[in-house]
Each structure stands twice: as C-alpha cells, then as structure tokens.
Amino acid sequence: MDIGLSSACFYPDLHTENSIVKMKELGFDHGEIFLNTLSEYSQEFVKVLLEKKEFYEFNVNSVHAFSSSFEPYLFDKYDRRRTDMLKHFKNVCKAAKVLGASCYTFHGMRYVNFNELDTEFVIDIYNELSYIAMESDIKLAQENVSWCMSSDLNFLTLLSEKCKYPIYFTLDLKQAYRTNIPLEKYINLMGNKIVNLHINDRDENSSCLLPGEGNLDYKDIASKLKSVGYSGKGIIEVYKNNYSNYEQLTKAKKSIYESFNYSFGE
C-alpha cells in the first residue's frame, strides 16, 4: 500500500498550492488535496494546482472540499439554497477531474436523529450527487464523520441499499473512534466500496495523533481492510497541532508503511 499525505495537515500555515511542494519535499508522491475555501474551486486556481502537481510529479488521490460551507445545504429543503450549493459541488467535481483524482471525500449532512430523516428526499439528493460526480469520472466517497449523518451505521446502510448509483466510502480511523463504534463495523459495512483511507492514531488522551504515536494496531486494521478487498492508498490526515516539525510526518509514513504492507503481503 502506498502511503500519502493530506494537504489538510498544513492548514492554516501553508496555502494549498504550496502544500504540494512541501509534501513532495517530505517524500510523499501521493496525497489528498483539501480545497480550503470557495475561491480554490475556481478553474483559475485549479489550473495553478495542476501546474504544481505536474511539475513536481505529485499524484492527487482524492479531493476534499471546505465541506461545512456548503455540503450540509445540499440537503436543504429550500430549493434555491440547494441549487446554489450544487454549483459548488459541481466545481469540486470538475476540480477533482482536472487534478486526476479518483474520488471526492464527502461529509454531507450534519447529524440528526435517523428516525427524523426524510429518507426518500435524502436518497434523491444522493442519486443526483452521485450522477454529477460520475459525469466527471469521480467516485463520491462518503466519509464517516462523527458529527455528520455518516457516523450512523443505519444511515450508511440506507445509502448502500437504496441509492440508484454506487456509493463509495472514505474510511477515517479517528472519526470512527470518536463515535465509539468499533472500526470493524464500519469496515464490514463499507466493504469493497472503500476507495480512500484516512490514517491517524489515538490513545486514551487524544482521539487524533500522528501514526505511530498512539496505540492503534495497524497490522490488525490492514488485515481487516485486506479481507474486504481494499486496494487503495493510505492517506495520513492529522491536524497541524499534532506535530511540531515537518520531519515527524516523514517519520509517521515510515512507521506505518511496514505494518500495512506486511499485512497486505507487499
């Protein structure tokens, strides 16, 4: 398994285009690009990212948007608001295609009680979003997020069973542990539709640490992922306050590379 890095690790210190340079300097050839604000969805800015990516021979695995600014409102019952938010969604899909990404890491709806959902309405929206993503040859990869509906196993089951088009998944380790739901349940439910993996660590005091600085058993996690046929990359995603110098990110890559590739037989 190739180990990449998310540009989110540098927020807010580095501008997105400069994060590509930094990731390459640190020995990462693959990564997830986090578009941090609405202006970064523009064709002009994406062109800058493309030039950086090509010059430094960096592979964009996935794209992540400034999700809280518009993704929850894709499910708003006020149609004009929904239409406006859909413009941002389309721009992110177009950006992902230009950058050569395979998937769009998606948060979606904020958490509400599952029994209060208008499930028919929600499924209709997901069908539209998935179709738009497919038009750009992008997989809509629903991420499990502790404060979103996607933390709810019933909700993820609903998407898997009722959506007209395939729903794919980004599995985030820290987000799973924040819900106090066993990681294995997410893996089993998502199955072979997992197309992206966010790697981090944890211990008794912190739900997010650099890989190798907590107590997660990566060989066990890798074994579970292998059992459902996962063949994608692993993307280290932590926050800026989880490290004090850039060299720690390179060290984190080395600390987990052996564990994951031992289990995957590479």
Beta strands, then each sheet from edge to edge (+ up, - down):
strand 1: 3-6
strand 2: 30-34
strand 3: 59-64
strand 4: 103-106
strand 5: 139-143
strand 6: 168-172
strand 7: 194-199
strand 8: 234-236
sheet 1: 1+ 2+ 3+ 4+ 5+ 6+ 7+ 8+ 1+
end
